[in-house]
Amino acid sequence: MFQKYKFFLLIILAYLAVFSFYPALSANFVNLDDTAMVINNQYVKDLSINNITAIFSNYHYRLYHPVVIISYAIEYYFFKLDPFIYHLTNILLHLLNTFLVFFVFKKLTKSFTISYIVSVLFAVHPVHVEVVAWISSRKDLLYSIFYLLSILFYLKISETKNKTKMFMLSLFFFTLSCLSKPMAITLPFILALIDYHKNNLTIKKIKNYIPFICISLVFVVVTIFGYYSVEQKNTYTLYSEIIYILNTHYNILFYLFNFIYPVNLSCLYPFFYNQYTNPPFFVLYSPVLLYIIFLFVLLSLKFNKRIFFGFMFFIITLLPSSGIMPTGMAPIADRYVYLPYIGLFYLFAEFAVWVYTKIKIKILLYIISVLLVSVLVYLSYARTTLWQDTKNLMTDAIKKYPDKANHAYLIRGMELKLDNKLSEAEADFKKSFSISKNSPYTIFNLAHLAQLKKNYNEAKKGYMQIPRDSPDYISAMINLALIMHEEGHTDKAISFLEKIRKSHTGNYNSDLLNETLASFYFAQYKDTKKTIEYLQKAISINPYKEQYYLFIMYVYEQLDDFENLEKIAFEGLENLGIKNSINILNFIGIEYFKKSDLKNAEFVFNSTLADYPNNHIAYFFLGNIYALKHQYNDALTYYTMAILLTNENGEYYFKRSAVHLMLNNYKQAKEDMEKSLKKGFNIDINFKNEIEKIKN
């Protein structure tokens, strides 16, 4: 009888996986890496072969995850920056992972019940909210998909005659997993654990692990060379490694607690003590408790391998992000246990099945199970709603750890600064600084606030404290130069930035550095040659910023060099695509109009309306074109459309007034002239007199 309901249960599983995180579909991008990973990521803006090659041959923010960047690039190509699509993709990837968990454990245990329990817990556990609701955590979703697929095809090797094909597919998906996130390097050990669990670990089997181990080693090297800076490598000591190992024990216990009691979750867990002081009691004694747990796990081997398998799956898959090596600003994070918790879900499933065989009142267990799943779904749904808004998310983190939430205060302050709530932003930055006085991000933002208030001495003092390996270093140096410029020392600002440019080897923010130099050369010396040279360098580094093309076009306009103006406009259109080049299109269209090339001007402005139906500039100039062609009724239509889209431009009313006059619509001509005057447009006295003469 139960067999008939399996398909129905799988539908319920899919519903639970989607419903638990449904609020994410209405969320926006979050100012917690989404800006760097998607919005301002130049690699996302292009799907050409050259760009895909660049994605695979470069680190992104010291990390190597090309498959993740390509997934964003595909979404950007079709949907640009529509957050709904990115969130929908995350939810669908989580749904796929949920079913992969089910199929892996169905093949591993041959039990529908155990597989179903594991996949339900995986689908709805609140700790997974961060991975599903946060666009920047795509890497965890993708590496898990390929990781599980690799396991699935590995398990199929013993069931098929075409063993080589299954083995190669397993190896292929493992490579994709590593290309999504380096946490995947643990797979060879998990495959050995699976073989041990199935009583299939033999000497002959070891040769199967060698290709997986080789791939793992490659990505270990790639990660170390990319992520760990020279400064980190130089300051790495035996004492620091002891601290990391101690932290690892505590972190694992922390994750075990959150598995059982997933209530006090946070998007930002703090460092629970100052890393430069002796560890506190709870950290020093965490290894004792963890090893007691591990002892019981080992003793369980007398009875079966299930507890050992589940616990070791958790430990092994977690190890790379457990804190055994420095992991930056997030020593603990919910996303780190997205895949590792599968081992604990399996332990719970085995325990639940064991209880079911022992308990007499079966209905009681069903009721408890439904209640448990309902609570988990509620917690996940409620937590997902927090990811709608960056400020609310950071406020929640601050409430959880008010005395250690320096990063949460920093991010909330940045959001308040964007909203121009400078006093509130300053309060948050100061609170962040009081907790952590060594954060270059906080120092930078305090300095920037001082700059906005024109308190230049304080701003300069802050910017000079930003270390060279900080992502904000170039921005700080540019702001220092801008202060020099504001103080009337543009020559000094140029000399300063030239030195920075020569000593700066990375590409991060180098485009902005070159653009700033271009603006200084143009403002100070009208040196168009230098201006164009530096803008071209900015474009070569980041060809996806429209403002760089517009700046060069403006310079060529000043030089009356239409040939190069047109050339750079077409280059911008090619790199950005028409849908991202409205200002370039308007600029070149206006230039065609000025040159009386009405055919090309008309073509450009009509082309823009397909992608930008609210482009009032296009409607206005099309009105001008048809007026010059004496097609006054068409001109009237386009002027009216321009006014409907924006009624604040006095020139629009003036031009429509002139067309009304040509069509003998004297009353409308008079009304539009008066509206034009009210909007502040300076109308020729002869035109006024003409209107008055007709009126009289």
N, C-alpha and C positions, 0 to 999 in steps of 0.2 A: 504493500500500500504506500509506503514511504517513497518508493521509487518514482511514483507519479508526480510527486511534488518537488522533485529536484530542480527542474527547469524553473518552476515558480520561485523557488528559494534563490536561484541565481538572479532572477529579475529583482527580487527584494534586495539582494546584495548590491546590485547596480544602483538601485534607487537610494539606498543608504549612503553609498559612496559619493553620489552627486548631491543629495539633499544636505548632507552635513556641512558642505562647503559652498552651498548655493549663494550666500550673501556676497561672496567674492566677485560674482559676476557684475555687481553694480559698483565695485571698488575702482579707484583710480590707481595710478602709479604711486608708489610710496617712496618718500625721500629717504630711503634706506637702501642704497645701491641701485635702485631702479633707474636713477638718472644716469649713472655711469654705465650700467649694464645694457640699457636700451636707449633712452632718450638722447643722450649725447655720445653714444657709441658710434664712431664713424664707420666701423666694420659692418654695422647692421644696415646701413643705408644703401648697400649695393650687392647685387647677386651675380656680378660678372665673374668670369673665370679668374681674372687678375685679383679681384678682391677675395674670392674664396681661397686662392693661393696665399694671399697675405694673411688671412685668418688662420690658416694651418701653419704658417711659418713665423707667427708672432705671439708673444704673450699678451694678455689683456689684464692690466692691473696686477702684474706679476703672476697671474694664473694662466694655465693652459687648458682651455675647454672649448676647442673649435666647434664641436658638434652643437654645443649650446648656442654659440654666437650665430651659427648658420640657421638654427631653428628660429631665432629672433629675426634674422634677415629675411627668411621666407614670409613670416608674418608681416614684417614691415613692407615687403614688396607688394603684397596684396591689400593690406589694411592700414598701412602707415602706423600711426601711434594711437590706435583705438584700444584702450585698455581692456575693453570687454573681450576682445579676441585673445589677448595674452592670458587673461584669467580663464577663459573657456578652455584654452589649450591645456593649461595646468590641470584643470579639473578632469579633462578627458585623459590626460596622461596618468593621473592618479587612478582613474577608473581602470585603465589598462593594467597598471601595476597590481591593482586589487585582484583582477582575474588571473594575472600571471602568478601571483602568490598562491591562489587557489589551485591552479594547474600544476605548479611545481610540487606542492605538498600532496596533491592527489596522486601524483606519480611516485612521490617519495614514500608515502605512508599507505597508499592504496585504500585510504579511508575518506569517504565523502564528508563525514561528520567533522573529523579533525581538520580537514582542509577548509571546510566552510567556517568553522569557528576562527581559525587563524586569519582567513581573509576578511571576515566581518570585523574583527578587532583592528586589523590593518586599515580597513576602509573608514572607520569612524573614530579612531583614537584621537583625542584633542591635541596631543603632542604633534600630530601631523599637520595641524593648521598652518604653521609657519611655512612648510614646504609647499602646500597647495595654494594658499592665499597670497603668497609673496612671489611676484613675478621673477625676481632675481634668484629665487631658489629652484629655478628650472633645472639646474645642473643635477640636483638630487633626484628629481623625477626621472630625468633621462638616463643617468648612470644606473639607477635602479632597474629601469626597463631592460636595458641591455645586459645587466648583471644577471637578472632573473632569466632572460632568454638564453644566456650562455649556460646557466645551470640546467635549464629545461632541455636543451639540445644535448648536453653532456649526459643527462639521465637517459636520453633516447638511444645512446650509443649501444647499450646492451640489449636493446629491444629491436634493432634493425640489422639487416644484412649490410646496408650501405654505411658502415661504421665511419669510414673516412669522411664522407659528406657531413655526417652529424658532428664529427670532431672538428672539422673545418668551420662549420657554422658556429659552433660553440666558441672557437678561437676568434672568429670574426666579430661576434657580438661582445666578447670580452674586450677586444680592441676598441670598439665603439664606446664601451662603458668607460674605459680609461680616458678616451678622448672627450668624455663628458665631465668626469671628475676623477681626480687621482685616488680618491677613497676606494676605487674599484680594484686597486692592486692586491687586495686581500683574497681575491677569488681562488687562486691556486690552493690556498690553505682550506678554504671552504669546500672545494672539490675533494680534497683529501679527507676532510671531516665527513662528507657525505658517503664516501667509499667506506670509511671506518664504520659509520652508522649502519651501512648495508652489509657489513661483514665482507667487504669486497676490496679491502686495502691490502694489496700484495706488492711484492718487489717488481713485478711486471708493470704494475699500474704506475709506478713512480715515473717511468719514461713519458707517460702521458702529461705529467705536470710540467715537464721541462719547457715546452713552448710558452705555457702560461707564465711560468716564473721569469723567463727571458723578457717577455713583454712587460711584466711588472717592474723588473729592474730598470728597463728603459724609462718608464714613466716616473719611477722614483728619482732618477737622475734629472729628468726634465723638470720635475717639480722643485727639487732642491736648487737647481741653477736659476730657476725663474723666481720662486717665491722668496727665498732667503737672501736678503741683501748682504752686501759686503760687511756692513756694520754688524748685522746679526751673526754672521759667521765668525767675525773677529771677537765678539763678546761672548761667544758660546764657551762655557767652561764646564768642568765636572760638577761644580756646585749647582750651576743652573740646571744641569740635566737631572740632578737629584731632586731639585725642586719640582721639575716637570713630572718626574716619576711619582712623587708624592701627590701632586695635583691629579694625576691620572687616576689613582686609587679613589680619591675623593669624588672626582667627576663621575666615575662609574657608579659609585654608590648614589650619587645625586640622580643619575638617570634611572637607576632601579627604583628610587623613591617616587619619581615622577611617573613611572610606569604604573605604579600601584595607586598613586594619589595625584592625578593630573589636574590640579585645581589652581595652584599658585604659579601658573606658567607666565613667561615673559618673553617678549621679542628680543630683549637684551639682558642677559644675565651678567652681573658684574664680576670682576675679580674679587673674590671674597676676603682677600687680605692683601696687604702691600707686599709685592713680590720681592722687595729689597730688604725685608725683615724676616726674622725667623717664623716659620709657619706656626699657626695657632694649634691648639690641642686637637681640635676636630680633624685637622688635616694630618697631623703627625700620627694619629691613631687610626686613620681610615684604612691603611693596609691591613691592620689586625682584623678588623671586621670583614673586609673583603676576602681575606684568606680563610677565615672561618667558614664563610659561605662557600668558597671554592673547595674546602675540605669536604663539606657535606656533598658537594657535586661529585667529587671523586669517589666518595663512599657509595654513592648511588650506583656506580658501575657494577657493584656486586649483584644488583638486581636487573638492570637493563641499561642501555646506552642513551635513552631518550633525554633524560635530564642533562647529561653531559653534552649531548648534541645541541640542544636548545640554548644552554648557557654559553657554550663555546662559540656558537654562531653569533650570539650577541657580542661577546668579547672580541672575537677576531675582526668582525666587520666594523666595530667601533674603534678599534685600536688606532688607526691613522689620525682620527680626530678626537682622541680621548684626552689630549693635552700632553702626550708623551714628547711631542715636539711643539714649539711655539706656534700658535695658530692666529696670531694677530689680536684684533680687538674683541674676539668672541671665544673666550676659553671654554665656554659651555654654550650650546645652542640646540634648540629642539630639532633643527634640520639634521644634525649629526646622527640622530637615532632613527631616521625614517626607515632605512633598511635594517639596521641592527635589531630593532624591536621585534622583527619577525621571529627571532629566536625565542624571545620571551612570550610572544603570542602563541608559539607552538607549545611551550611549556604549560601555559594556561589551558590550551585546548586538550592536551593529554590529561591534565589534572581534572578538567571538567568531565571528560569521558570516563575517567576512573571513578569519580564521584557518582556519575550516572549509573554505573554498574553496581554501586554499593547501596544507593539510596532506594528506599521502597516507594516513597511518594514521588513519582516522576513529575507530576504536574507542578510540584513546588519548585523543582529545578528549572522548568520551563518559564515559570513566572519570574524567578530570580534572573534568568537569562534575558528576558524581555526588558525587565527593569534596568538591568546593567547596561544593555545596548542603548536604551532610551536615554539614560543619564549621559552616556558618552556622546550620543548624537546631539543632545542639548548643549553640552559643554563645547563641542566642536562648533556648532552653529553660532552660539553666543560669542565665542572667541573670534570666529571669522568676521563678525560684524565690526570688531575693533580695527581690522585691517582696511576699513573703508577710508580712514582719514589718518594721516601721519601724526597730527597733534594728539588725537585721542589715543593712538597706539603708544606714543611716547609718554603720555600722562599715565596710562596704565602701568608702564614699566617703572615710572617714578613712584607710583603708589606701592608697587611691590618691594622696591629696594630704594627708599628715599635718600638714604645716606651714601649710596654707592652708585647712583644712576647718573654718573657724569656724562656718559655718551647720550643717554636719553634727554637730559637737559640740553645738551649741545644741539641735537637734531631738532628738538622742539623750538629752540631759540632760532635756528636757521629758518624754520617754517614761519615763525613770527616775524623775522626780518623780511622775508619775502612778502608778507602781508603788510609791511611798513609799520608794524607795531614795535617800534625800536626800543621803547622803554621796557616792555615785557621781554623782548629778545635779550636785552642787556642783562636783565635780572637772571634769566636762565643761563646765559653764558658765564656770568659771575658765579652762579651756583655750581656750574660744571667745573669752573676753574678752582673753586674752593675744595672740591673733592679730588681733582687731579690737576695739579699745577704743571704737569709735564706734557699735557696733550697739545700738540701743534695745531690741531683743528680748532680747539677752543681759543688758543692764543691768536690764531689768524682771524677768527670771527670777532673777537674783542677789538683787535686792531682795525678791522674793517668798519666796525661801528664808530670807532673814534675818527676814522677817516671821513665817514659820512657826516659826522658832526663838525668836521673841519678842525678837529683837535689833532693836528698833524704830528706834533712831537710824540704824543702817546702812541699814535698809529705807527710811526717809524720805529719806535722802541719795540713794539710787538712784532712787526714784520721781520726785524733783524734777528728775532729769536727762533724763527722757523728753520728747522734743520734741512740740509740739502736733499736728504732722501725722502722728505715729506711730499705727498702729492700736491700740497698747497704751496710748495716752495716757489715755483715759477709765478704763480698768481700773486704771491707776496712781493716778489721782486718787481713785477709789473706795477703793482699798486704803489710801491715805493717810488718808481719812476713817475707815475702819474701825480704823486704828491709834489715831486720836484718840478714837474711841468706846471702845476697849479701855483706853485710859489714863484714862478717866473724863471726857472732854471732848466729850460728845455734842452739846452746844450749838454748840461750835466746829466740829464735824464737819458739822452741818447747815448752818451759815452758809457753810462752805467749799464744800460741794457745791451750794448754791444759786447761788453765784457762778459755779461751773463750768457749771452747767446753763444759766444765762443767756447765757454767752459761747460755749457749744458749739452750733454751727449744724448739724452733721451728725447723721444718725440712728444711726451706728455706735455700739453699746453705750449709746445714750441710754435704752433701755428698762431696762437694768441700773442706770443712774444714778438713774432715777425710782423703781425698786423699792427701792434702798438708802435713798433719802430717806424712802420710805414706812415702811420698817422702823425708821428712827431716830425718826420722829415718833410711831410707835406705842410704841416701847420707852421713849422719854423722857417723852412727854407724854400717852400714851393718846389722842392727837388722831386720832380715827377719821375725821373729815372730811378732814383733810389726807392721812391714810393712803390712804383710798379714792381721793381725787383723784389722787395720784401713781401709784397702781396702775392706774387707768384710763388715765393717760398712757402708762404702760409697755405696756399692752395695745394701745393705739392704734398704737404704734410697732411692736410685735412681738406679734401676737395668737396666736402659736403656742407659748407657754410655759405649761404647765399650772400651774406653781407660782404664777403671778400670779393666776389665778382662785382657786386654793386659799387664797391669802393673803386676798383680798377676802371669800371665803366665811367664813373664820374670823372676820374682823372683824364681818361681819353676824351671825354666830352669837353673838358677844359682845354685840352690840346687841339680840339677840333679834328681829332683823328677817328673818323667814323669807321674806317676799315678795321682797325684794331678793336674798337668798341664792339662792333658786330661780332668779331671773332671771339672775344672773351665772353660775350653773351651766349653764343652757341656752345662754347665749352661748358659754361655753367649749366645750360639746359641739358646737355648730354650727361653731365655728372650727377646733377640733382634730379633730373626728370621733370617733365612739365608740371606735374602735380605739386612739386615743391619749389617752383620758380616763379610765382606770381609777380613778385617785384621786378625780377629780371625781364619778364615778358612785358610788363607795363613800361619799364624803362626803354626797352628797344622799340616798342610800339610808339612811344612818344617821340623818340628820335627819328623814326621813319616819318612821322607826321610833320615834324619840324623841317625835314628835308623835302616835304611835299611829295613823298613817296606814299600816296594814299592807298595804293593797291596792297603793298606789304603791311602798312599800318592797319588797314581793315582786316587783313588776314590774321594778323597777330591778335588783335583785340577780339575778333570773333572766336578764335581758337581758345582764348582764355575762358570764355563764358561757358564752354563745355565742362570744364573742371571747377571753375569759380563763378557760379551763377550770381554771386553777390558782389562781383567786382564792379563797383560804381565808376571807377576810373575808365574801364573799358567802355561802359555805356556812354560816359561823357564824351570820350574821344570819337566813338562811332557817331555820336550826334554831331560832333564837329565835322567829321568826314562827309556825312550826308548833307550837312548844311552847305559845305563848300561845293558839293555836287548839285546844289539846288533841289535836293530831294527833301523838302521841308517837312513833309508829313512823317517820313522815316526819322528825320532828325528830332522832331518833336517827341516821337515815341521813345527814342533812346535817352534824351534829356530827362524825360519824365521818369524813366526807370532809374536813372542815376539819382534823381531827387528822392524817389521812394526809398532807395537804399540808404541815403544819407541826406538829410534836409538841412545840414549845417553849412553847406558850401554856397556862398553868395554868388560865385561865378556860374554855378549850374543854373540858378534862377535867371541870371543875366542873359545867358546864352538862350535859354528857353524863351525869355522875353523877346529877344531879337527874332527868333523863329516865328513866334506868335505875330509879331509885327509884319513879317514877310507874308504871313497867311491872312493878314487883315483881321486878326483876332485882337482888336485894340484893347478891349477890357482886360483880357488875360495878360496881354503885354504889360499893361499898367500895373496889374497886381503882382506879376513876377518881378518887375523893376523895383517896386516898393519892398518886396521880400528880400531882394538882393541887397538893397541899401541897409535894411535892418540887420542882415548878416555881416555887414561891414565891408561889402565889396565896393570898390571905388569905380563908379560908373562915369563914363565920359559925358561931359556937359552937353555935347551935341546930341547924344542919344536921349538924354533927359528932355532936351528942348523938343526933339522930334516927337516924343511921346506926348508931351504937353500940347504941342501944336495940333496933333491928331485929336486929342481929347477935346480941345476947344472948338 
